[in-house]
Amino acid sequence: MKRKSFLTAAALMAAAGSRAGVRRQFMQMPAETDDEQYWSALRASLFPIENGRIFLNNGTMGITPYPVLSALQNGFEHAASKGAYPGHTDDLQKAIAELIGCDFDEIAITKNVSEGINHACWGIPMSKGDEVLMTTHEHAGGCITWLHRANMEGIVIKTFALGKTANETLENLQKAVTKKTRVIAVPHIPCTIGQILPVNEICEFAINRGIVTAIDGAHPLGMIRFNVKEMGCDYYSGCLHKWALAPLGLGYFYINRKKLDKTRCTHVAAYSSNEFNMAATPPTGGKLVDNAHRFSYGTFCGPMYEAGLEALKLYKKIGPERIETRVRALAAYLQESLMALGDKIIMLTPTEAKSRGAQIAFRINNGNPKASSEFVTSLYSKKITLRYVGENGVDCVRVSTHYYNSREEIDTLVSEIKKVLG
Ligand SMILES: Cc1ncc(COP(=O)(O)O)c(C=O)c1O
């Protein structure tokens, strides 16, 4: 470790009694991404994770940092003490738009990813027999909406398999496209094995064929950097409660401005339209607002918006590049450690660097068909939280590595795995 960063990290540790002091100091640290002391000081000062708990399930939910929890509490106290109704504010849309590279009025705030997927799914005009192409690795939130529309209206869901490389995945998708393909609805990063799909190439391919793209972006924001305009997708549904570390229940829906008036808006209310008059004969509704805010309606949770803003502020302060480098390095370290254990580990996450994000999935092949699920359950009682992925027959252990995790924690996990390999 370089002397300068060691000293700064040591100063951080010394100041651990004062969280505010630590926070002030870490903002001035050099942009070295892989300094364990830096990250462990950050964890100690920012995260309420109890001592001895190893949380490796950020793919399900992020751990909310103290400043974000404070913003939430302050927001509720402000509303309760002043009787303050939050009204309508654009600040959170603006912060998300800046990070993902679009205009703020192309963003609607939602309560989760599934809500955005519903906006896209039910909003795209389709006829019976039109095909939607998806992967065999969808999350319930990514596919149930589409499957339900298939049941109700006779659209057809087709699937393709993920490849071991980005090129193979792209080729598999291209082969599955037919003349009837109307929509490609795929995850940017599937919840199962965490590989990064080549979404820019997928969208380019779709644009050239007039196919609509609806991307399930549950995982990327807060993990990797991306830009929806460079990607060229039509719809992108994401959340802030996983890698971006906002409290549970905060999502966003990006709609490309060109698609706004081509998308049916099935759920609307206050803020979707500024004009209505029930006293007129007949009553009039007027036009919907000319931006994505038509999809965010009714009373919203102002304190939650404040907390989301605080989470994104923290993300920007630590640095998206620094965080991406850190979380991917931890995942690579874990993958290499697991692969060194031999053929009792079946590695499911691609080893290709550009396809590997910050989640590693593997199956335990020790002769017990339930080994992977039993392993996840048994580790929970040892204060190690992982995710067992049973859906779609994937049957694997998924490990998510955020910046508050450490190599030491990964070593502990690997030594637990060794015990069950026999
Ligand atoms: C890939 C993927 N899509 C969709 C979802 C659903 O997200 P939400 O629960 O925020 O609606 C998840 C949740 O884990 C997910 O991993």
The ligand as a Gaussian input file, in Angstrom:
#p B3LYP/6-31G(d) Opt

LIG

0 1
 C      -32.977000      -8.542000     -12.772000
 C      -34.116000      -8.126000     -11.888000
 N      -35.228000      -7.640000     -12.463000
 C      -36.282000      -7.211000     -11.738000
 C      -36.245000      -7.268000     -10.363000
 C      -37.428000      -6.790000      -9.589000
 O      -37.094000      -5.616000      -8.926000
 P      -38.125000      -4.898000      -7.939000
 O      -38.321000      -5.832000      -6.807000
 O      -37.429000      -3.631000      -7.571000
 O      -39.368000      -4.659000      -8.669000
 C      -35.103000      -7.768000      -9.710000
 C      -35.037000      -7.841000      -8.245000
 O      -34.169000      -8.430000      -7.652000
 C      -34.021000      -8.212000     -10.503000
 O      -32.907000      -8.706000      -9.946000

